[in-house]
Every structure is written in structure tokens, then in C-alpha cells.
Amino acid sequence: MAVVSLPKSIESLGDAARDQAKQQVRQVERVARLLAPASPVERAARKLTGRRASGWLGWLSALAPRLTHEGIALEQHVREGRFQRSLALITAMSSLAATFEVGTEHYRGSYSQRVMYSPLALGAALTGVSVAAAFSRWAARVALPIVSLAMLVDGAVGFIFHVRGVARKPGGWRIPIFNVIMGPPVFAPLLLGVTGFLGLMTSFLRREDDPHGRLALGVRRARPAWANLLPRAISSEGITLEQDVREGRFQRGLALATALTALFNGVESLYSHYKNNFRFKAQWTPILLTPALVTASLGAFWSRRIAHTWLPILSILAAADGLAGFFYHVRGGLRRPGALHRPLYTLAYGPPVFAPLLFAATGMLGVMASLMRRGK
């Protein structure tokens, strides 16, 4: 089909006439693209989303049509905020991994304080409630946000205790390189709090089988009773945030959360691998990926193009690196003397088995951020 071009006579028109002529040409070009022959994948994209496959889905269209078809459906669900069940299961797996890591770290500290049991109890509760939220609307809308808020508060409290723990070591913060590495992991409680953030976002979303349409103008959605107990200013902001998440318009907020989570994971990986003196070259991969992912996530906060290009690429690399790290940590634990005969000792004092999965979860956050829409 011939490409429509602007005639030279348009340049001689006035500003208003020139703008109107250019707008008409753009409309003709848009119609020409819609009438162009489409591949089976493109036809599936139009059927599911009313538009062509774009971004990283377009790159896969020629390589894996089946995968692209499923990816278009996933993208549409995320863009519309209809993936509550899927995110509930992701929250459950992230909470289980984080809780197990906290349990082993506190076991090394002999549970010297009773507050060290709180993340275990809340982590187990969040895991169970997240699984229930995948099957029950009541659990997703009522129980899940309550447990998630408690987990966020516990993560903030744990961060304060860990900072205090570093300060109480000989030399305190005057020798931070040694005490931060050998003391309690400073950012680990905040990583546990990320699971609470995921739970809150899950409670705001719609389920996959919810209708596509929105409520009629002036009709308010039902809100959980606990939200009415908040102050009016916070409740008003919460209604706006909830509506944005329910409609999939939360790209900037999720990109910022991805940046913070990637930073926390990168710092934890840095001094964890530093203890091992970077014995394997693969231990540098999360250290190198972290600044790139943080930069892409912050760039996605300001740029739509970065959110649709660099953010998904680096997020997929981070998720793959986390899965590879999980394999290496399991292998490292099994290579310890008597690993199979003393499994609890191996899990407690060997490589942190589930820590790489938290880095993979950060990559999943970035992928979801790239698929979401931007706010109004």
C-alpha cells in the first residue's frame, strides 16, 4: 500500500489549515495500517486487545506465536488490573521464601529477642491468606490487606532493630564496612515488607474473571470495612490509589517500588557475596544487574518509552539471574560436608537458599510495571 505523504503545497498554508491537513493525513495513515494484511498473531492481538501486539510482545510474534498469544492475554489482564489471583499466588511464594530466609537468619541469632518471632508468624499468615485470596474474594478484600499492613509495619520495625543492632556492635557505625557486613542484614526487613506491599496491591486488583467494563458514573465500589476506620484524608487518597490499581493505572508507583526493591536486594547480595570473597564469577551478576535495573526503574517513572523497552528487558534478566542463583545456592548447600545428613544445619549455615528468589521476584515486579498503564 502506498505511503501517504504531505504535498508541498501544505507548507504554504496557514498554521490552522496546515495543522488540519496534517491531522487528516495521520488519520489516513492510521486507516491504511489497520487495513494492511495481518499475521495470525496480529489478528489474535486485535481480537484480544483491539490493537496490535506492541513492545516486547511484538518481538516474540515471529518466534513463538503460541507464547505471544498467551502473552497478549496476560498483558491485557495486567493493563486492566484483572490479575488478582495470579498476583496472590506470587505474593504467597515471595512471602514463603522471605519468611524462610528470615527464619534461618534469626536461628543464627538464637532468637535472642522475642520480637524476632514476629516476622515468622506474620510471614506464615501472609502466605496462607495469599493462597486463600486466590480462591476467595472475601480473603482477598478483607483478610489480605489487614495481614499485609501488619507485615509492612513489622518490616519497618525490623529495619529499626537491625540498624540498632549494627550500632551496638563494637565500633558501631564508625566502622560501617565491617559491622554492616558482619552484623544483622540492614535491608532484609524491608525486603520482607515488600511482600506486604504486594499483598496490599493484590487486595486492590480485580479478579481475572471480572467483566471488562467499569461501573456506571456515580456508582461507588464496595470497600472493606477496615478502610472506613482510617482518617478522612488518608481514606480519600486511598480511594484514588485503589481505583488506579484496580484499573491497571499504577505503572509509576510500581516502577518506583521495583527500584527500591532492586536496591535493597543488590545491597544484600553485595555483602553476602563479599563474605564469600566473590569466589565464583557468577556472584557478580546481581551486583552488575542491580544499578542497571534501578536506573531503568527510575527512568520508567519519567519516561513511557523506557517503561516499555529497557525495564522489561532488564527485569527478565533479573528474574532469570535469580532463578540461576537459586540453583547455585542449592548446589552450594548440597556440596557442604554431611549436607544430606544434617539438613537443618546446612540450611541455616549454608548459602541462603531462597535469597536469589527474592531477586527474581524483583524482576517480576519490573515486568508487571512495564505492562501496566500510567496514571491520569
N, C-alpha and C positions, 0 to 999 in steps of 0.2 A: 504494500500500500504506500502511495506516495506520501512524503513528508510535507506537511503544510508549513510554508514559510511566509514571513511577513513581506509584503511588497514594499518597494522603496517609497512609494507614494505615501505610505502611512507616516513616515518620518516628517513629512511636510504638513501634517495635520496639527491642529491644536492639541494641548495637553489632554483635555477631556475626551476629544474624539480619538486620540491615539490610545489612551487607556482602554476605551470601549472596544476599539478594534483588536487590541492585544488580548483582551478578555474573551472575545468571540473566537479568536484563533486558538486559544488554550482550550476552549470548550470543544472545538472541532477535533483537536488532537486527542483529547480525552475520549471522545466517542470513537475515534479511529483505533485507539488502543483497546477499547472494550470489544470492538468488532474484529480484532485480529484473531487468527486461529490460536486456540489454547491447547496445551497438552493435557493429558488426563489429570495430572497433579493440579494444574491451574484450574481445571473445571471443578475438582474437589474443593479447592480453596475457595472458589466463588460460591459453591454450594453451601459450605460451612460458614464462611465469614462474610460473603458478599464482596470479596476483594481478592486480589492476587496474593500469593504467598510472598512475604517480604522478609528482609533481614536474613538471619541465619537459616530460616526455613527455606528461603529461595535457593540458598547454596546447596541444600540437600535434595532439591527436587529432581535433579538429573541423576543422582547417585542412588537414592533409596526412596522410590515413590511411596511404598507402604509406610516407611518411617515418617516421611514427610506428611502423609495423610493424617497419621496419629498426632504428629506434632502440631498441625494446624488446629485440630480439635482441642489439644491442650492449650495452645496459645489463646484460642477464643475463650475458653473457660477462665483462664487467668485474667485476660483483659476485661472480662465481665465480672470478676470476683466470685465465680462459681466453682471453687475448688476447696471447699471446707473439709470434706472427707480426706482428700489427698494430703492437705497440709496438717490435718490432725494426726495422720499416721507418721508424717515426717517429724512432727513435734514429739511424738511418742518415742521414736527411735533416737532423736537427738537427746531427749531427756534421759533415756536409759543409758546412753553412752556417757553423758556428762555425770550422771549420778554414780556410775561405776567408777569413773576416774576420781571423783571426789571421795568416794568410799576408800579407795586404795591409798590416796594421799593422806587422809585423816587416820587411816590404820597405821601408816608410818609415824604419825604424830601421837599414836597410842590413845587417841581420843581424850587428850588431856583436859579438855573443856566440854561441858555438856552441849554447848551451842554447836559443836561440830557434828552432832547428830541431826540437826535441823535440815540441812540440805539433803540428807539421805531420805528422811521422812517425806519432805516436800517433793523430792525428785520421784520417789516411788508413787506418790499420789498423783503427780502430774502425768506420769507415764500411764497409769491406769485410767485417769479421766480422759486423756487424749485418745486412748483406744476406744473408750466408751463414746466419745464425741463422734467417732467415725460411723457409729451405728445409731446414735440417739441425738435428736435435735435438742432435747432438754439438757443433756450433758454438755453439748457444745455451747448453748446460750446462757446457761446458769452456772453449772459447776466449774467448767473450764476457766472462765475469766477470774473467778474467785481464787482458784489454786494458782493461776498464772500471776496474779497480782502479788500473792504471798511469796511466790518464787522470786519475783523482781525485788521485793523488799529484802528477802533473805540474801540475794546476791549482793545488794548494796551493803548490808550489814557485814557480810563475809569479807567484802573488799576492805572495809574499815578495820576489821580484825587482822587481816593479812598485812595491811600497811603498818598496824601497830606491832605485829609480830616481827617485821623487819626492823622496826625502830628499837625493839627490845634486845636484839642481838648485839653482841659486843661490837662497839663502834657505830652501830645503828646506820643511819643514812649518811654518815660521814664517809663510809666506805661502801657505796651502793653496789659496785660491781660484784663484790664478794657476797654481801649479805642478801642482795636480791636473788642471786643465783642459788645460794645455799639455803636461803630462808623459805618461808611459805610463798607459793606462787601468787604474785600480787593480783594478776588479772584473771586467775582461774574462777573466782566467784562471779565476775562479770560475765564470763562465758556461760556459766550456769544460768545467770539471769537472762541470757539471750533466749533460752528455751521458754522462759516466762513470756518474753516478748512475742515469740512465735505462737504461744497459746492464746494470747490476747488477740492477735491478728486473726487467728483461726476462728475465734468466737464471733468476730465481726463479719466474716465472709458468708456468702450464700452457699448452699449445697449444690452439687453437680446437677441434680435433677430439678432444681428450681426453674421456674419459667424465665424466659429472656426478658420479658417486659418489665417495666417499672410500675410502681403504684401510681394511682391517679393523683393529680395535683391536689395538694391539701390533705392527703391521707397520710398519716404518720405510721411508721412501722412500730410493731410491738417491741418494747425494750425490756430487758430483765429488771427485776425489782431492785437489785442492788444498785443500779445506776441512778435511781431516784434519791438515794441517800447522799450522793455527792453534792458539794456546793453548787449553786446555780451556774456560776461562771465556768467551773470545770465541766459540769454536765453539758453546758451549751457547746463548749469546744469538743467534748466527747461525741456529741451528736454529729457534728460536722465531720470529725475524723471517722466515725463509724460509717457514715454514708459514703465517704470517699473510698474506704476499704471495700465496702460491700459492692461498689460499682467498679472496682479494679483501678481506681484513680489514686494510686499510692506509690508511684514509681520513685519520686524524690525521697520520700520517707524511708522506703525500703533500701534505696541505694545508700543513704546515709548510715542505716543500720548495718549494711554489708561492709562499709568502710570501717566502722568501729569494730565489728566482729573480726574482720580480717587483721586489723592492727593488733587486737588482743591475742589472736591465735599466733600471729607472727612473732610477737614478743615471747610468748610461752614456748614456741618452737626454738627460738634463738637460744635461750638459756638452758632449755632442756637438752638440746644437741651440743651446747657448749660444754655441759658436764661430761659428755662422751668424747669431747675434743674433736668433734666432727670426723669420726673415724671413717665414715663412708661418705663419698662424694654426693650420694643421693640426699644426704641430710641438708644440703644447701638449697634444695629445690623449694621448700616452703619459705625459706628466708628470702630467696630471689623473687618468688611469686607475690609475696606479701606487699611490697611497695608498689608493684605494678597493679595489683588488684585494688589497693587503697586509692591509687591515683585514678584508675578507671571509674571506681565507685563515686568518688568526689566529682569527677568530670561529668558523670551521668546526672549528678544533681543539677548541673548547669546546662548541659548540652543534651539534646534529644538524640543527636547522631551518635555520640559516644555511648549512650544508653542502649542503642540498637546494634552497635558494632563491637567495640572493644570490650565492653562489660560482659556480654555473653561468652566471648572467646576466652577471656581470662578466667571467668567463673567456671567454665567447663574444664579448663586446665587445672584449676584449684581443686575441683571435685575429683578429677582423675588422680591428681597427686595425693589427695587424702586417702583414696582407696589403695593406691600403691603403698603409701606409708603404713596403712593398716596391715597389709601383707608383710611388710618388712618387720614391723613390730611383733607380729605373731611369730614370725620365723626367728627373730632375735630371742623371744622368750623360750621357744622350744629348744634353742641351742644352748641354753644355760644348763649347767650340770644338774642332773636329777630333776629336770623340769616337769616330767610327767609324774614323778613320784611325790613331788611337793608342789602341787599346782597353786595353792593359795600363796605360798611364799614366792613363787615365780611371778604370779600376777601382781603381788604387792611391791616387789623389789626389782622386777624386770622392766623392760621398756613399757611405757604406758600404752596398753593395747588399743584403747578406744580414742586416744587423743587425736590421731590423724582423722578419725571420722568427724570430729568437730570442725576440722579444716574443710573437709568435704561438704559438711552442712553449710559452711560459709559460701562455698561455690554454688550450692543450691539456692541460697538467698539471692545471690547475684543473678542467676538465671531467671528467677521469678521476677526480680526487679526489672530486668530487660524486657519481660513480656507484658508488664503492667502498663497502664496508661498514666499520663501525667495529670496532675490536679488542674483544677479550673484556673 
